[in-house]
Amino acid sequence: MLDFTITAENRNNEPLPMDRATYSLTLDGQKVFEGQRLARVTIPQFGEQHLVLPVVVPAALIPLDRFDTGGDMQYRLRGEIEYQTPGRFAEFLFDENLRRPSMGLNLSGVLELPDG
């Protein structure tokens, strides 16, 4: 199990409710996870909010010899996070699934595996 903590920033003078995160994880180019999470957080006006995206990677998808060497794996976390814009009309459109704005998510880096 891995947790990715995302920091979302709101540069507006209205709070910004986050709704659903849809995302996938690849390790060394192989997709190992795909899922959704309800964010259920609100970014305060001119503020930040942390959002934790959990990922479960089946052990069978990581070769055991990678743990013997303590090797690193390249990761890429991609997806999108839906949010609700302020206003009653915007809320109506969101609730009726007529307009669901989203922001992209594209992170990459190195996952350090422990020595076995």
Secondary structure per residue as TSV (DSSP state, phi and psi in degrees):
chain	resnum	aa	ss	phi	psi
A	1	M	-	360.0	133.3
A	2	L	E	-124.4	147.4
A	3	D	E	-120.2	127.3
A	4	F	E	-107.1	123.3
A	5	T	E	-101.0	120.4
A	6	I	E	-105.5	136.7
A	7	T	E	-105.2	116.2
A	8	A	E	-101.2	139.2
A	9	E	E	-119.1	138.7
A	10	N	-	-116.0	117.5
A	11	R	-	-99.9	15.7
A	12	N	S	-106.8	167.7
A	13	N	S	-92.1	12.7
A	14	E	S	-122.8	140.2
A	15	P	-	-59.2	149.8
A	16	L	E	-124.9	103.1
A	17	P	E	-71.7	130.8
A	18	M	E	-93.3	145.7
A	19	D	E	-115.4	-80.4
A	20	R	E	-123.4	135.8
A	21	A	E	-107.2	127.6
A	22	T	E	-117.0	124.4
A	23	Y	E	-153.9	162.9
A	24	S	E	-140.0	157.0
A	25	L	E	-126.2	132.8
A	26	T	E	-116.5	142.2
A	27	L	E	-120.6	123.1
A	28	D	T	49.3	40.2
A	29	G	T	84.1	-2.9
A	30	Q	E	-105.5	125.2
A	31	K	E	-68.9	124.9
A	32	V	E	-118.3	-10.1
A	33	F	E	-156.7	144.5
A	34	E	E	-148.5	131.1
A	35	G	E	-169.3	-176.3
A	36	Q	E	-133.7	155.7
A	37	R	E	-147.0	136.0
A	38	L	E	-78.1	122.6
A	39	A	-	-71.3	-49.7
A	40	R	-	50.5	41.0
A	41	V	-	-130.4	157.1
A	42	T	E	-122.4	129.8
A	43	I	E	-84.1	123.0
A	44	P	-	-66.9	160.7
A	45	Q	T	-58.5	136.5
A	46	F	T	47.4	40.2
A	47	G	-	-138.7	-169.4
A	48	E	E	-127.8	157.6
A	49	Q	E	-146.4	137.7
A	50	H	E	-92.2	140.2
A	51	L	E	-129.5	124.0
A	52	V	E	-96.2	125.7
A	53	L	E	-109.2	107.7
A	54	P	E	-79.5	145.8
A	55	V	E	-135.1	131.2
A	56	V	-	-109.6	119.4
A	57	V	-	-107.3	117.5
A	58	P	-	-59.7	132.8
A	59	A	G	-57.5	-31.5
A	60	A	G	-64.4	-17.1
A	61	L	G	-88.2	-4.0
A	62	I	S	-116.5	114.6
A	63	P	-	-56.9	135.4
A	64	L	T	-60.3	-32.7
A	65	D	H	-65.5	-18.2
A	66	R	H	-65.7	-29.1
A	67	F	H	-79.0	-25.3
A	68	D	H	-68.2	-34.3
A	69	T	H	-97.1	-10.1
A	70	G	T	66.7	28.9
A	71	G	-	-66.0	162.1
A	72	D	E	-99.8	154.0
A	73	M	E	-127.7	136.1
A	74	Q	E	-75.5	134.7
A	75	Y	E	-122.7	155.2
A	76	R	E	-141.0	123.8
A	77	L	E	-108.9	118.6
A	78	R	E	-128.6	151.6
A	79	G	E	163.1	-154.4
A	80	E	E	-151.3	155.4
A	81	I	E	-124.5	122.9
A	82	E	E	-80.8	146.8
A	83	Y	E	-140.6	162.8
A	84	Q	-	-111.7	122.9
A	85	T	-	-77.2	154.0
A	86	P	S	-66.8	154.1
A	87	G	S	113.8	148.0
A	88	R	H	-66.0	-40.8
A	89	F	H	-66.8	-41.5
A	90	A	H	-62.8	-38.5
A	91	E	H	-63.8	-41.8
A	92	F	H	-61.0	-48.2
A	93	L	H	-61.1	-38.5
A	94	F	H	-65.9	-49.0
A	95	D	H	-62.6	-30.9
A	96	E	T	-89.6	7.0
A	97	N	T	58.2	31.1
A	98	L	S	-93.2	-28.9
A	99	R	-	-147.7	113.6
A	100	R	-	-129.5	87.7
A	101	P	-	-64.6	152.2
A	102	S	E	-146.1	161.8
A	103	M	E	-121.5	145.1
A	104	G	E	-76.0	157.3
A	105	L	E	-132.8	120.7
A	106	N	E	-150.2	95.9
A	107	L	E	-120.1	146.6
A	108	S	E	-145.2	159.9
A	109	G	E	176.0	-159.1
A	110	V	E	-119.5	128.2
A	111	L	E	-97.5	117.3
A	112	E	E	-88.4	118.9
A	113	L	-	-88.0	140.8
A	114	P	-	-72.9	153.7
A	115	D	-	-68.8	141.3
A	116	G	-	-82.3	360.0
